[in-house]
Amino acid sequence: MKTLSATIRDWMMRERDRAYVAGLSRIDQEDLGMLRADVFELLDGRDDTRDRLLAMAARFGLSAEDIDRDRQTCLDISLACGKCKSSGICARFLAGDSYVGPDDFCPNASRYAEMAGAA
């Protein structure tokens, strides 16, 4: 569990990052290649999103390179994972303590299965 000071420090860093993104010019935003709203969603997601989505992808036989191959696919997977409400069951599944499969809770399960079939 985080300490209060760590929680405040994380919040301050997130607010700093949000202010930076809000201040990006149209040209800077185009260089980033993402909508401002998507960047804000990523900033507001859980800190462990990348680790969690890669661990779940690995269950389908996918690597980080497979996920990162297409920028839009990576963004879509990251956004879905970052706002997923099933983080508890996901953590249990990844730890081997779940009786349900990813199709029952993971918003990216069908995409992972599709990617694994194409790999």
N, C-alpha and C positions, 0 to 999 in steps of 0.2 A: 504494500500500500504506500502511496506517495505521501510525503510529508506536506504540510501546509506550505512551507516555503518553496518546495519543488513544484507544487501545483501553481502557485502564484508566478514563479519564474517561467513555467511553461506557458501560462496564460499571457504573460508580458511578451514573450517571444512570438507567440501566435499573433498577438495584436500588432506587433512591429511588422511581421510578415504581411498581415492584411493591409496595413497602411502602405507598405511598399507596393503591393500589387495594385491597390486602389490608385496610386499615383502614377502608374505606368501610362505612357502616352499610347496612342493608337498604334503607332509604328512599333514601339517596344512590345506591345501586346501581340501584334502580328508576327514579330520575330519569335515570340514564345510559342506560337502555333496553337494556343489554347484560348478558349473563351475565359474571360475574367471570372465568370460564375463557376466554371469548372475548377479554376485555380483555388477559389475560395472554398469549394467543396472539398478539395484535396487537403487544404490547410485545416479544415474543420474535422476531418476524419481522424480515426484513431491512429496513434503513433506507430502501432504494430501492423498497420495495413499491409505494407509491402511484404513483411516476413510471413504474415498469415496467408496472403494470396499465393506466395511462392510455395509455401508448405502444402497448401491445398492443390495447387497445380502439379506438384511433384507426385501426389497421390494418383494423378491421372497420367503420369509418365512424362510430364512437361517440365522443361527447364526454364530458367530465367530468360535465356535467349529466345525460347519459343514465345514467351509472353511479350518480350520487348521487340519482337520482329516487326510488328505493326504498331505504330504509335497510337492510332485510334483505338485499337483493340486493347492495348495496355491501359489507356485512359479509361475506357469503359469498364474494364475489370476492376481497376483501382477505385473508381467512383462507386461501383456496386458494393465492393468489399468494405470500403470506408464508411458507408452508411448502413451496412447490414445490421439488423437487430438480433442476429443469431450468434453473436460472438461467443457466448457461453457454451452453447452446444458445439460450435466450431472448435473451440479450444479442447473440449472433451473428445471430440472425434479425432483431432490431430494427435492427442495424447493416447489414443487407443481405448478410451473409456466410454464409447458410445455404441448404442445398439442400432442407431439409425445411420443411413448412408447420406452422402452429400446431396443427393437428389432431393432429400427431405427438407433441407434447410439452406443450402448454399445457392445464392443468386447467380453464381457463375458456373455451377456444375454442368449445365448443358453446353455452355461455351467451351469449358475445358474438355468435355467429351468430344465435342466437334473438332477442336484443335488437335486432340490426340489422334483422332481418326484420320486427320489430314497430314499428320507428321510422318 
